[in-house]
Amino acid sequence: MTKISRRGFVKTAALAPLALTPFSISQQAPKEDRFDIVVAGAGHNSMIAAAYLAKAGYRCLLLEGRPIVGGGVKTAQLTLKGFKDDVCSTAHTFLLDNPMIKNDELKLGDYGLEYVDPDPIFHIPFADGTYLTQWRDLDRTYSEFAKFSKKDAAAYRKMLAEFDAIKPILMGTSFTPIGFGKPLNDQLAQQPRGKLWQRRLAMSAWEIIRDTFEEEHCRTFILYMSHLAAEPPDAPMTGRLAYGTARQQHSGRPFPKGGSGVLTQALARFIEAHNGVLLTNKWVKRLMIESGKWENAWAWNAAMVVLIVRRRRWSRRFTSSIWWTWPLANCGARISSRVWTPGRRNMRCS
Ligand SMILES: Cc1cc2nc3c(=O)[nH]c(=O)nc-3n(C[C@H](O)[C@H](O)[C@H](O)COP(=O)(O)OP(=O)(O)OC[C@H]3O[C@@H](n4cnc5c(N)ncnc54)[C@H](O)[C@@H]3O)c2cc1C
């Protein structure tokens, strides 16, 4: 394997003491200061990328600026002593459709990851004392909508059936790297009802919800799920978000046993087990490039994930693995840039 020398850069990182490592991150300095890949920031997206790289035999160094790895996907004591909170992410609905979990590609169960699948899926109490609950059982959920409107209950059933029919295409493109498959629009164009779906995806979530449901509680319930992506649901092109409730009808809202952060904890263990090194309290201030130019570099939104590798042929599979992580990254970038900025205080663990 080609060795990359970034002596000054890595040595400094390796020798500085670690201040706080609540998860099982190595406290030791790396045995040798040579890595194939340096990753700036250890959010779950960069950790997944690094895990695949490590699995492929590349030696990875992850430098995380905060005291805990995981970015928005971590669990820490933020309130009362003895209570653990998910810092941002809780439910891993979308991630479970990702081949990493779906096909158990990294076998993260061996590193402590186990999912809990709650039923009911979602419960919303309204200000007037009523409530609507989504259960895994469709008929039971249908009855919940029917409490408010039989017509809307039927509309929900129809929405679900329509979404189920198109779901393989929507999910398939979500987890296909750009350039490795037909774009969504092209695929939809070949479907019998493809034009309808192209139109729906171009509309706003609110337009779809307003046209599909008539009763206020039912509309609010579906709209709430759309809003969870932190996109204004009346913005054009958010139509897909109207189907958030339908999407989780079958997949639920699973979360890791022990909290959302158990995912990144498991990834950290995986990376370490594959000869990688994770260092916390290491803000990357600049990137040093030996040859004076970038080679095979990616830059990712919120995570500021930059992968640096020397001349190397990237296999199709390897590149795919990286891109499979994009949906959450995309979501996080928007959230963290517009609504919530993690502060040092939020992140501290006692
Ligand atoms: C309130 C809230 C609730 C959410 N709920 C859910 C949910 O239930 N389900 C869900 O799927 N998603 C949820 N999300 C979204 C999810 O948390 C994000 O999509 C995810 O955290 C993004 O991951 P990331 O790896 O791309 O970036 P981040 O999690 O932002 O990680 C980036 C990491 O890089 C580090 N870093 C940045 N710059 C540097 C640097 N220069 N040097 C060193 N380190 C650096 C940061 O400290 C951080 O650890 C929620 C988000 C928020 C804010």
The ligand as a Tripos MOL2 file, in Angstrom:
@<TRIPOS>MOLECULE
LIG
   53    58     1     0     0
SMALL
NO_CHARGES

@<TRIPOS>ATOM
      1 C1        -31.9720   18.7840   16.0100 C.3       1 LIG1
      2 C2        -31.6450   17.7690   14.9400 C.ar      1 LIG1
      3 C3        -32.3620   16.5840   14.8920 C.ar      1 LIG1
      4 C4        -32.0710   15.6290   13.9220 C.ar      1 LIG1
      5 N1        -32.7590   14.4480   13.9180 N.ar      1 LIG1
      6 C5        -32.4600   13.5080   13.0240 C.ar      1 LIG1
      7 C6        -33.0880   12.2250   13.0620 C.ar      1 LIG1
      8 O1        -33.9010   11.9380   13.9300 O.2       1 LIG1
      9 N2        -32.7590   11.3200   12.1140 N.ar      1 LIG1
     10 C7        -31.8340   11.6060   11.1550 C.ar      1 LIG1
     11 O2        -31.5720   10.7400   10.3280 O.2       1 LIG1
     12 N3        -31.1820   12.7960   11.1120 N.ar      1 LIG1
     13 C8        -31.4770   13.7370   12.0170 C.ar      1 LIG1
     14 N4        -30.8130   14.9280   12.0010 N.ar      1 LIG1
     15 C9        -29.8110   15.1350   10.9570 C.3       1 LIG1
     16 C10       -28.4760   14.4710   11.3140 C.3       1 LIG1
     17 O3        -28.1120   14.7740   12.6260 O.3       1 LIG1
     18 C11       -27.4290   15.0010   10.3280 C.3       1 LIG1
     19 O4        -27.8650   14.6710    9.0340 O.3       1 LIG1
     20 C12       -26.0740   14.3820   10.5290 C.3       1 LIG1
     21 O5        -25.6030   14.6250   11.8200 O.3       1 LIG1
     22 C13       -25.0980   14.9490    9.4910 C.3       1 LIG1
     23 O6        -23.9380   14.1840    9.6000 O.3       1 LIG1
     24 P1        -22.5530   14.6430    8.9660 P.3       1 LIG1
     25 O7        -21.5970   13.5470    9.2520 O.co2     1 LIG1
     26 O8        -22.7620   15.0010    7.5400 O.co2     1 LIG1
     27 O9        -22.1480   15.9930    9.6740 O.3       1 LIG1
     28 P2        -22.0280   16.3650   11.2370 P.3       1 LIG1
     29 O10       -22.8670   15.4620   12.0630 O.co2     1 LIG1
     30 O11       -22.2960   17.8160   11.3140 O.co2     1 LIG1
     31 O12       -20.5040   16.0440   11.6030 O.3       1 LIG1
     32 C14       -19.4560   16.8990   11.2240 C.3       1 LIG1
     33 C15       -18.3060   16.6720   12.1820 C.3       1 LIG1
     34 O13       -17.1270   17.2930   11.6680 O.3       1 LIG1
     35 C16       -16.4960   18.0060   12.7140 C.3       1 LIG1
     36 N5        -15.7060   19.0970   12.1120 N.ar      1 LIG1
     37 C17       -16.1650   20.1080   11.3430 C.ar      1 LIG1
     38 N6        -15.1560   20.8760   10.9310 N.ar      1 LIG1
     39 C18       -14.0170   20.3600   11.4600 C.ar      1 LIG1
     40 C19       -12.6280   20.7100   11.4060 C.ar      1 LIG1
     41 N7        -12.2020   21.7780   10.7430 N.pl3     1 LIG1
     42 N8        -11.7480   19.9310   12.0660 N.ar      1 LIG1
     43 C20       -12.1630   18.8410   12.7520 C.ar      1 LIG1
     44 N9        -13.4550   18.4660   12.8510 N.ar      1 LIG1
     45 C21       -14.3700   19.2100   12.2080 C.ar      1 LIG1
     46 C22       -17.6350   18.4670   13.6050 C.3       1 LIG1
     47 O14       -17.2010   18.7640   14.9080 O.3       1 LIG1
     48 C23       -18.5850   17.2540   13.5490 C.3       1 LIG1
     49 O15       -18.2670   16.3020   14.5490 O.3       1 LIG1
     50 C24       -31.0580   15.8880   12.9650 C.ar      1 LIG1
     51 C25       -30.3410   17.0650   13.0230 C.ar      1 LIG1
     52 C26       -30.6280   18.0070   13.9920 C.ar      1 LIG1
     53 C27       -29.8180   19.2850   14.0300 C.3       1 LIG1
@<TRIPOS>BOND
     1     1     2 1
     2     2     3 ar
     3     2    52 ar
     4     3     4 ar
     5     4     5 ar
     6     4    50 ar
     7     5     6 ar
     8     6     7 ar
     9     6    13 1
    10     7     8 2
    11     7     9 ar
    12     9    10 ar
    13    10    11 2
    14    10    12 ar
    15    12    13 ar
    16    13    14 ar
    17    14    15 1
    18    14    50 ar
    19    15    16 1
    20    16    17 1
    21    16    18 1
    22    18    19 1
    23    18    20 1
    24    20    21 1
    25    20    22 1
    26    22    23 1
    27    23    24 1
    28    24    25 2
    29    24    26 1
    30    24    27 1
    31    27    28 1
    32    28    29 2
    33    28    30 1
    34    28    31 1
    35    31    32 1
    36    32    33 1
    37    33    34 1
    38    33    48 1
    39    34    35 1
    40    35    36 1
    41    35    46 1
    42    36    37 ar
    43    36    45 ar
    44    37    38 ar
    45    38    39 ar
    46    39    40 ar
    47    39    45 ar
    48    40    41 1
    49    40    42 ar
    50    42    43 ar
    51    43    44 ar
    52    44    45 ar
    53    46    47 1
    54    46    48 1
    55    48    49 1
    56    50    51 ar
    57    51    52 ar
    58    52    53 1
@<TRIPOS>SUBSTRUCTURE
     1 LIG1         1 GROUP 0 **** ****
